[in-house]
Amino acid sequence: MEAILGIVFLATFVEGLINYIAGDSDGVPRVVLKYAALVVGVAAAVAYKVDIPTMAGLATAWPIANYIVSGIIIGRGSNYVHDVLGSLRG
């Protein structure tokens, strides 16, 4: 449960950071925001050593590959966090 909470926290962190940097994002193309979330998600996964595939029982000889996959999941999850927060706002 703690691991899932950590992943949700990182996805929320990535979403907040992207929104803070991009501001309203009126002038920033959506594709740029997606790639920024991807990069920040991978960086966060590497920095915090988040390894989602290993949590799911998948192993690899290259741990960095698991961090990259985890970062992609976190970066994509930040978009879902944004959608949920947007629907809660109205």
Secondary structure, DSSP 8 states (H G I E B T S, - for coil): -HHHHHHHHHHHHHHHHHHHHHTT-SSS-HHHHHHHHHHHHHHHHHHHT--HHHHTT---S-HHHHHHHHHHHHHHHHHHHHHHHHHHH-
